[in-house]
Amino acid sequence: MHIIDRYCFLALACILFSVHTRAQYPKREFRAAWIATVSNIDWPSKPGLPSYQQQHEFIARLDKLKELGCNAVIVQVRPACDAFYESKEEPWSRYLTGKQGQPPFPYYDPLTFMIEEAHKRNMEFHAWFNPFRALTDSKKNPNPPEHVTRRHPDWLINYGGKGQLDPGLPEAREYVLRIIMDVVKRYDIDAVHLDDYFYPYRIAGVEFGDARSYAKYGKGKPRDEWRRDNVSLFISLLNTNIKREKYWVKFGVSPFGVWRNASKDPEGSPTRGGQTNYDDLYADVLLWQRNGWIDYLLPQLYWEHEHRLVAFEILMPWWDEHAYARHMYYGLGVYRMLNATKGPWAGTKELLWQMRDIRTRTKNPGYAFYSSSNFDKLSSAISDSIAKLNAFPALPPQMKWIDSTPPPAPVVKANPSPKGTVLRWEASSSKDPAIRFVVYRFAVGEAINLERADRIVTIASGKEYIDPDAAKFKQAKYVVTALDRLWNESAPSNTVTTKYE
């Protein structure tokens, strides 16, 4: 082989390796898990634990998710018109303290604590609200006399054994909006997250009892259309209020995995879902996406590839094609793996297949595991496989429609020390207290390529980092970039080179 040909071959090999690495380990990917608090599904392990034990359990949850490569956590802070935070209008949740309205002991504010712990680990905190569920058991109302369910029993509709605020009542929608906005104003959350419960899942042969509100506000519209309008108006107003208060707070919704079946609407997916967002939950999520009322959808795709009615390989690309310049992430049902001894959910094949599909076949890859406590019960081999697939850090995808201006690049200095290379940097002043920095390490002679997630050494919240592995490299060069809280990344800093004999 001629020398020129050999150099061309080596250059091409390097390019192909770099492309393969970027596809295998993307630098931008939303990696999250839900932490459900209703009925103590994920946290705390049981109601009424001492505060220190609640905190210990939550830290363990975050540390486990960090090991899996997660960069966000979705925590249910309002399961059913109750609160996992200090609220003037809704009582402390009994799932937290054992008794509705009783504060944690010793006192602390769990939401402040959870946000701070997530941010310490460079994880986004998405505050998850169930907007209209009021009672998990319609025959029992544990709330104090001043609670909304006591003061406004006319807002309640009992359906399927649960009590729900009527979304058809403007005053009920305004109440929920006020509750959510109270959290947006007072807490340093990164996103508001709503689940799939707007109107409840339909029960065959049982009509949802909103005849009174429909008679008063329906104005002659078909009831199904009126219900969808109620939810869409709520979503639109919530988005407007969030962005007016704090433009950087994202707004996401996690809908049921089927919008509509193609048998009812040519725009729908070629599936045979028994219930759908549009027809049964009255959630026209595509309208919200098209109108830019939400920043991300996270449809719950809890089914496997080749499912006979709702196959993953059909639904995932269908949703991705309907992103409408917003982000589309995917809920993955790790709970399906519990006690699975045969079929697609036995072992890691199906889950890793889904994660790879999302990574390689979507515009803005992202997923969330439902739910976090399942990893306590699953084989460690499953966690190890996920961690291996997420071997390198990933930043959440940028949302340029919110803000696309990166912060200024920092200025870096490097000094060798017995503990490793000490990197220190200065950055321009910023009003954002949550600013972070990405430290990259490259071989001398290697091009600076900020798309290489495998070259990220750490994501730091301070302005100093000691690289303990520096001595393993005879020579290395470093650059540092700055991140604002929306993960916009600066240009690289000056390059600093270190040499170890």
N, C-alpha and C positions, 0 to 999 in steps of 0.2 A: 504493500500500500504506500503510495506517495505521501510525503510529509504533509503536503497541503490537504490531501484527501483525509489523512489521519486527523488533522486539526478540525476539518469540516465535520468529520464523524463525531469527534469528541464534543464539538460545539452543539451539534444537533442532539446528541445524547443528553447533554446538560439541559437543553431547552425542553426536551421531552420529559426528563425527570422532574423539572420544575413544574411543568404543566400538570403532570400526574400527581405531584405532591399537593398542588393547590386544589385539585379536584378531590383528592382523598382527605385532605385536612384543610377545609376552607377557613379563611381568616374571619369571615363574617357568617355567623350562624346563631340563631336564637335557640338556646338550650335551657329548658325550664322543667319544673315539676310542680304539680299542684300539692298544696298542703291543706287538706280539708279538715275543718274543725267541727262541723255539724256531726252530732252523735260521736264525737271524738274519733273520727275515722283515722286521722293522721296525727293530730296533736291537739291538746295534751293527751297522753295515753289514757287518762281517765279524769273526770271532773274533780275539782277540789284539792288538787295537789298543792303543796307549799310552793311559793313563788320560785324559790331556788331550783326546785325539781322541774318546774315548767321551763325555766330558762335553760337548764342543763339539757333537757330533751330537745328543745328547739335548736340549740347549738349543735347537738349531735345530728339533727336532721340536715342542717345547712352543711356541716362538714362532710356528710355522706354525699350530698348532692354535688358539692364541690369536687369530691373525688371522682364523680361520674362525668365531670366536665361542664356542669351546668353554670350558666351565667345569669340566671334569673330564677326567682321563686314566686309562685302565685299563691298567696295565703288568704284563706277565707276569714275575713275580719267581721263579717255581718251575716251569720247563717240564717237567722229568721227574726228580723226586727229586734235583734239584740246586738251586743257590741263586745268586741275583744279590745276595746280601748275606752278611755274616759269620754263619756258622752252625756250631754245634758238632757237629751231627749229619749235615749233608749238605754235599757238596763244592761249591766254587766251580764254576759252570757252564762247560763248555768253550765254550759259545756266547759267553761273555764274554771268557775269557782264552786260548782256544785249546787248553787242556789241562784236563781235569777235575781239580778239586782245587787248581789253581794260582791264587793270589790275583792281583788286578790289580796292574800295575806302572806308575808308582809307586803305592803302596798307597792306596786310599780305599775307603769303603763306598758302593757305588753306590746302595743303597736310601736311605740317609740323604741323599745328594746329590740324588736324584731327588725325594724328598718335599719337601726345602727349595726346590728350583727350582719345583716345581709350586705350592707355597704362596706363593712370591714373586709369582706371577702370579694369585693368588686362584683357583687351580684345585684341586679335590679330587683326592686321590691314592687310587685304588682298586687295592689289591694283588691281582693276579690269580694264582691258584694252579691248577695242574692236579693234582687230588688223588691220583689213582691211577696215572697213567702213570709208569712207572719207567725204561723203556728205549725210545728211539725206533727202535732196531734190535735186535731180540731176539737176533741172532747176535753182537752186540758189547756187551761190558760194560766201559766205560772207568773204572768206579768203583774207588776204593781198597778194600783188604781189609776195612776196618771199615764199609763202606757197607751199608745195609739190604739191598741186592740180593745182597751177598756173605754177610752174616750170616744172612739168612733166605731162601735160595733157594726154600724151600717156600712162601713168600708169593707168588712170581712165577708168572704165567700168561702164556705166549706166545700171542699171537693176532693175526693179520693182520700178522705181521712185527714186532710191537712187544711189549714186556714190560710187564705191568701187575700192580700189587699186587692181590690178591684182595679185593674189598670184602666177601666173605662171611666173612672172618676177623676176629673182634673185635679181635685184637691188631694187625692191619694198619690197621684203622680208627682205633684209638687212637693208633697211631704218626702217621698223617697229621694227626689232630686236634692232637697235641702240636707238630708242626712248624708248623702254621698259627698256633697260639696263641703260640708263641715270637715270631713276628713281631708279633702283636697287642700283646704285652706290651712289646716292646723298641723298637718304631718308632711314629712319629706318623702312622700311616695313617688315612685317613678311612673306608675300607671294605675288607672282604674280598670278593673277587669270584671265583667259580668258573665255569668254562666248561661245555660240554655233555658232557664225557667223564666219565661215572661208570662204567658198564659200556661197553665199546667198541661202536662201530657194528657191527651184525650183518653177517656175511658169509654169503651164501646157502650152505647146506649144510655150514657149519662151526660146530660147537658150542663155546661158550666152556668151557674146561676146569676148571670149578669143582666137579666131581663129589665130590671129597674133602671140601671144606668144606660142601657141601650135605648129604652123608651124615652129617657130624658135627653140623651146626647147623640143618638144615632142619626137623626135628621134624614131619615128615609134611606140611608145607605144599607146595602146588604150587611148582615151582622159580621160575616167573616172579614169583609173589607174594612168595616169600622174598627174591628179589633186590631187589625194590622196597622191602621192609621194611629190608633192609640199608642202602640208600642213604638212606631216610627217617630211620632212626635216626641215621645219621651227620650229616645236615643238622640234625636237632633238637638233638643234643648240641653241635654246633659253634655254633649260634645261642645256646644257653644259656651256653656258655663265653665267647663274645665279649661278650655283654651283661653278664655277671657281672664280667668284667675291666675293660671300658671300655664303658659303656652307650651312648656316642655313636658308636661304630664301627658303621657300617652293614654289612649282609650282603646281597649280591646274587648272583644266578645268571643265567647267559646260556644258556638251553636251546635246543635245536633248535626250529625254527619251528612244528612241528606237535605238539600234545599227543597227540591221538588223532583219527582220522578218524571222522566220524559213522556210517560203515558198520559200525564196531565198537562204537561207544558213542554213544547219542543226545546226550550232552553234548558230544561232540567237534565239531570244525569240519567244515563241508561241503566237505571237501577230499579229495584222493586222494594224500596223501603216501606215498612209498615206505617210509620209516621214520618212527617216531614216538618221542617221549620215553617214553611209558608202556609201549609194547609191545616196543620194541627196545633202548632205553637204560636201561630200568627206573627211570626218574626220574618219579615222580608229582608233578610240580611244582605242580599245582593243590592237592594235599593240603598241601604246604608253605605255599602262599600262604594257603589257608583257615585254617590253624592259626597263622598269624602267625610262622612259623619263619624267614622271610626278609623283608627290607625292600623289595626290588625284584626283579622278573623283567625280563630283557632278552632276549626271544626273538629269534632270528636270522631276520629276515624278509628274506632275500636274493633274493626273487623280485619280479617286476614286477607291476603292475596287469594284470589280465586274463590272467594265466598260466593255462594250461588245467587244471592240477592243484592248484596252491597259490597262488591269486591274492592279492596284497597287500590288495586292498580287501575280501576276505573274512576273511583272518587278522587284520588289525589290529583291527577292531571286535570280533572274537571274543575275542581276548586281553584287550582293554580291558573287556569285559563280565565277565571272570573275574579281575579285579584283587583282589576281596575286601578292599577297604579298605586295600590296600597299593599300592605304585607299580608301574606297568607302563610300561617304556620299550621301544624297538625298535632292533634291530641292522640297519643299512643297509649293503648290499653294494656299496660304491663300487668294489671290485675288479672288479665286473661291467662297469665302464665302460672298463677297460683294452683298448685296441686294438679297441673296438667301433666299427665303421664303418657299421653299419645295425642296425635293430631298436630295441627300447625303450631300450637302454642307450647308444645313440649320442647324444651331446649331453647337455644338462642336464635335459631335460623330465621324465624318470622320477624322478630323484633329488629334484628340487625338488617334484614332485607328492607324493611320499611325505612329505617334510618338512612340507609344508603340511597334508596330511591329519592327520599326528600333531599338529600345532600346533592345528588347529581342531576336531578330532573326538575327542580323548581327554581324560580327566579331569585327568591330571597329565602334560603333554607332556614327552617326552624321547626321545633317540635316541643311538646311538653308531655311528661309522663304522668299518667293517672294510675295511682297516686303514690306519694313518697313513701308511705309506710309499707308498701308491698316489697320494697327492697330489704326490709327486715326479715321477710319470710322466704324470699327467693334465694336460690343457691348463689354463693359468692362468685361462682363461675359466670353468672349472668352479669353481675356488677363489673367483674373484671373485663368481660367482653365489651361492655359499653365504654368503660374507661379507656380501653385500648383503641376503640374507634375514635374516641375523643382525646387522643394522646397529647394534643397541643391546644393551647387556649384559643378561644374564638370570641370575637367582639360581636355584640348584637348588631344586626343590620341597621344601616343608617335610615332615618326617616327624613328625607331631604325636604319634603313638603312642610315639615315643622320648622326645620332650621338646617342649613347646609354649610354655614360658615365655620370653618375650622379655627381653633385657637392658634396663636402664634407658636412657632417652633421654639423649644427650649435651647439653652446653651449649656453644653456638658463639659465636665472635666473628669479625668480618670487618674487614679493613683493606685499603684500596687500596694498590697499590704499582706501580712502573714495569713490573714483570713480570706484573701482573694482581692480582686480588683474592686476598688471603691469608686463608684460613679456618683457624682453629685451634679445637680443641674439647677439652673435658674429659669424661671418662666415669667412671662409678662403677667401683671396683675390681672386677676379675673374675679368677676362677681360670683362665679359659680363655686361654692365650697366643695363640691363633689368631684372636682377635676382629678383626672388620673393620668398616669404616664406609662407608656409602653417601652420597655427596654429590649432592643434587638441586638443579637450578637452574630457577626459574620466572620468567615475566614478572611485573612488578608488576601487580596487579589480577587475576592468574590464581589460581584456587583451588589450594591444595596438594593434590595427588593422588598418593599414593605408588604407585599402580598404573601410572603413566606411565613405562614403561621408557625412552621417548625423552627424559625429563627427567633421567635419571641422567648425571651428568658423569663420575664415576669411582667405583670401589670401592677404598678405601684401607686399608692395613694400619697406617698410622701415625695420628697425630693432627693432621696438617696437610696442607693442599692449596692450591696456587696455581693459580687458574683463569686460564690465559693468554688465554682468549677473552672475559674479562669486559668488556673495552673495546668489544667489538662490540655490547654492549647498553647503551643509555643508562641504563637501570635494570634491576636484577635482584634477585631475592630467593632466598635459599638456605636449605635445611634439611639436616640430617645425621641419619642414623639409625645405630644400632649393630646389628651382627649377631653372634650367637654362632656356634660352629662348626657347629651344625646349621642355620644360616641362618634362625633365628628373628629377626625384625626388630623393633626397638623402635618406640615412637611417635616422631613427628618431634621434633627439637630445637626450641628457639626459632627464630623466623624472623629472619634478618639481611638487610638490604637495602643494596645498593650503588648508587652513582650516579656516572656518568661524564659530564662535560660535552662 
